[in-house]
């Protein structure tokens, strides 16, 4: 990827689940997440052992999320309830045991507000890749080490939390994220990274980005996610596939739109691409996804920054039932496969791509 990345990159070097968006909650945790009256413990309705973090509430055990994570033992399930507020920090989850982060919710808006109004927890930093700093050193959220010494966490979830890199928009930087539920991820270049051997699942979420803002080596599935193009550099996806596997990025029942904060000069009609190949075996599949007028009719492009060269024939791009102003497949590149319903049912269900039903995905989540 580029030498500059806008910090909202999430490093996924583990197996987990993630999600964010509108009108959606997890029945398992709602009672815990809802804010309580002053006379009631903030942990009322929470599973035993839940840790409370808040920058302002004196009843909290920690003021910083990372301090709470560092306090956890290496074994046993752990849940952290994060109180309303702004958290200027970098969150790094290196423990192998299961961890769930819950964002506190206002009872008056939890059930009927958009994510931008509903989520009360904002975790952010403003570092960008420069002066020798790498993606790993500047990510707002990192799950599991990316250096390769150990595989790291295999069951991480986050609900109703906004992770953001607030570096200058003119500087590309990453946010390395992991599986989570009901959250939004905002950055520019390289917003979401799924590492080699990792599986990530995002549901009911919002992801903001520009250049190659979904990138990686592992397998990532995005379900009912809104992708907001802040600019049109590279492509929405940039993936490295592996021979004999389905490692790639899969986007289902989602929306791709011009971001409300994009300027007229950065996102124009028919200017953004769905993806470009990070290697010759790149895989990007779009299923039943709405695409607005910002999507270029050819869909995908070569890797070269000036659109020179060709897309390798070994690259696998595919679409099924794309719709909206940018959803027509009539002018797509030859490497784009227009799938039939039979092909989707056989090869591109969540269970088929992830090779089974994984326990870390919260299938009770409602959206």
N, C-alpha and C positions, 0 to 999 in steps of 0.2 A: 504494500500500500504506500501512499505518499509519505513524505517525511513530516508532514503536518497533519494533525488529526484534531477535530474539534471534540472536546471532552464531553461525550455522552456515550462513551464506548463501554460495552460490557464484555468482559472476558468470560467465556464459558469454556472451561476445561473440565467439565463434569457433566453429570446427567441430572437435569432438573426440570422445573416447570415455571412458566412465567405468564403474567397476563395483566391487561389494563384496558379500561374503556368506559362505556356508559351503562347506566341501569344494571349493574351487576355486582353480586356479592357472593361470598361463600357462606352457606348456612352453618358450616362448622365453626366459623369464627365471628359471625356478626355480633353476637351478644358481648363478646370481648371487646370488639373494636369500637362500639358506640360509646361516646363520651358520657360520663356519669355526672350526677349532681355533686356539688361540693361536699355534701355529707356522705357520699358513697365512695367506696374505694374504686380507683380507676381500673382495678383488676377484677372487679365483680363480673362474673360470667366467663372468665378466662380459664383455660386449663391450668391445673395445678403446676406451680413452678414457673409460670410466666414472669418474665422480667419487664419492668416498666421503665421506659426512658423518656425524659422530657427536659427541655432546656429551661423551663419556667416553673414546673410543679415540684414543690419541695418533697412530695411523697415518692418521687422517682428515685430509683437506685443509681441511675446514671444520667448524665446530661448529654453524652455523646453515644451514638449508636455503636461506633467502633469499640469504645471502652466496654460496652455491654458484651459485645462479641468476644473480646479478649478474655472476659471473665469466665467464659463457658468451659466446662470440662470437655475432654476430647470424646467422650462417649455419652450416649443418651440423647433423646430428642430434646430440642430446645425451641422455645417460642419467646419472641421479644415484641412487646407492644410499644409502639413509638407514638408519643404524644404529639399533638399539633405543634407545628413550628418549622423554622428554617434551620437546617443542619449543614453548616459549611464544613464538610469533611469528606474523606475518601473511605469507602467501606470495602473491606477485604475479608472474604470468608474463606478461611483455609482449613477449618475443621472438617473431618470426614463425616461426622455424624449429622443427622437431619437437623435443619434449621429453618424456621419460618419467621419472617418479619411481617408484622401487621401494622398498617397505618391506622391511626385513630380516625373515627368518623363522627360527624355531627348528625344526631338523629333526625334533624330537620331537613337535611340535604342528602343523606346517605342513599335514599331510595328513589329520588326523583331529580337528581342533578347530573349534569355532564361531568366528565372527569375533571375538567379544569376548575369546576366549582366544588366538586365533591372531595377530592383528595386534599387533605390538610397537611400532609407531611411532604416536605421538599428537601431532598438531600442533594447537595450540589458542590462542585468545585469550579475553579476557573483556570486550571493549569492547561497548557497546550504543549504539544510535542516540540521541544526546542532545546538548544544548549545541551544536547546529549540525553535529554529525557525521552523515554520510550513510551509506546502505548500503555504498557503495563504500569509504568510509573505515574501516569497521568489519568488513569481511568477513575471515574466516579464510583463505579461498582465493579468489583472483581470477585468472582466465585471460583475458588480453587486456584492453586498455583499454576502459572503458565510456563514455568521453567522446565518442567518435565521430570522433576525429582519424584513426584508422587501424583496419583491421579486426582486426589482431592475430594471435594464434596460431591456426593451422588444424589442428594435430595435437598434441594434448596427451593424455597418458595417466598414470594413477596407479594403482598396484597395492598392495594390502595396507597401506593407511594410513588411520588414523582422523583426520578433521578435525572439530573440535568448537569450539563457542562456549560458554564456561563462565560467561557473564553470568548474573546472578540469574534464576531461572526466572520470576519475576514480571514481568520486563521483556522485552518482545518485541524481538528483534533478528535480523539475518540472517547466513547463511553462504553466501557466494557461491561456488558450485562449478562445476567443469568436468568434462569427460569423465574418467573414471578407472576402474580395475579393482580389484576386491577391496578395498573400503574401506567405512567407515561414516561417515555424516554426521549429526551431532547438533546440534539447535538447537530453537527453538520457533517463533516466527513467521518466515515467509519464509526457510526453510532453503535452498532451491535456486532459483537464478534463471538462466534461459536468455535471453540478450539478443536483440534484433532481428537477424534474419539469421543467427543461430547455430543449429547443430545439436549436441545433446548426447546421449550414449548411456551409460546406466548399466546394468551387468549384475551380478547376483549380489551385491547390496549391501544395506545397511540404512540407511534414512533416518528420523530422528526429527524430529517437529515438532508444531505445534498449528495456529495460524491461517494459512491460505493457504500452507502450507509448500512447495508447488511453485508457482512463479509465473514469469511472463515473457511474452515477445513472440515468441520463436523457436520451434524445433521440438525437443521433448525426448522420447526414447523410454527407458522403464524396463523392463528385461527381468529377470524373476526377482529382483525387489527386494521386501524387506519394509518396509512403511511402518508406523511405530509412532506411534500417536496419543497425544501427551502431554496434550492437551486438545482441546476441540471448538469452537474459535473459527473463524468463517468457514467455509471448506471445506478439504479436502485440496489441491485445485487452484484456482488463480485465474489465468486466462490472458487475453491480449489477442490475438484473431485478426486476420488481414489478408485483405481481400477477394481472392478468386482464388487463395489459397494453402491449404496444409494446416497452416499454423503452429498448433501446439497441443501438448498433452501426451498421450502415449500410454503406457498401462501394461499390460504383457502378462505373463501367467503369474506373477503376483505375489501378495502377501498384504497385507491391511490389518488390523492388530490393535491392540488396546489396549496401549499401551506398558507394560512391567513397572514403570516408575517413575511412572506416572500415578496420581493419587489418585482415590478413589471419587467425589469431588465434581467433578473435571475431566473425567472420561470415564465416563459412565453408559451403560446400554443404550440403543440407538436414539437417540443424541444427536449423533453426528458426521455431517457431510455429505461427500459425495464431491467436491463442488466448488461454486463460484459464479462468475458471469461478470464478469471484470474489464472487458470491453467487450461490445458487442452481438454480436460475431463469435467469442466464445470457443469453443474446441474442447477437449473432454476425452473420451478414449475408453479404456474398460477392456475388456481381452480376457482371458478365462479366469482371472479373478482371484478369490481367496478373500477374503471380507469377513466379519469377525466380528460379534458382536451389538452392537458400538458404532455401527454404521452405521444412520442414520435410514432408515426404509422408503421415503421419497420420493426419497432419493438426493441430489438437487441442490437448491439454494436460491437465492433472489434475492440481489443484492449487498448490499442494505441490512442494516445490522447487526442490526436488530430483525425481520428476516425479512418486512419489508413490501415491497410492490411485486410485480412478476412477473418471471419469467425471459424475456428477449426471444425471440421466435420464430426469430430469426436465429442464436441460440446453438445450437451443435451438441454435444449430449451423447450418448454411445452406450455400449452394453455388449454383450458377447457371452459367454455361458456364465459369468456371475458365479455364484458358489456360496458356501455357508456360511450362517450364521445371518442375515447382513445382505445376502445376495446375491439375494434374491427381487426380481424386477422388477415384481411385480403391482401395487404401489402407487407406482411411480415417477412423477415429474412428466411431463406430456405432451411436454416438450422432449427427453426421453430416448428415443433410438432403440434398440430391441432388435434387434440385427443378426442376419442369417442367416449361415451358414457361407459361402455364395456371396458375400455382400457383403464379408465379411472377406477372403476370398481375392482379391477384385478390388481392394479399396480400402485395406485396412488391414494389409498386410504391411510389414515394415521397409523393403524395397526400394521399395515404392510411396510410402510416406510420405516417405522421404529422397530420393526421385527417383534411384534407382540404388544400387549397392553401393559404399559409401565406403571408401577404402583405410585410413583412420585407425581403423576398427573392428577389434579383434583377434578374428577369428572362430576362432582356434585356442584361445581361452580355454576352459577346461573347468570346467563346474559341474554 
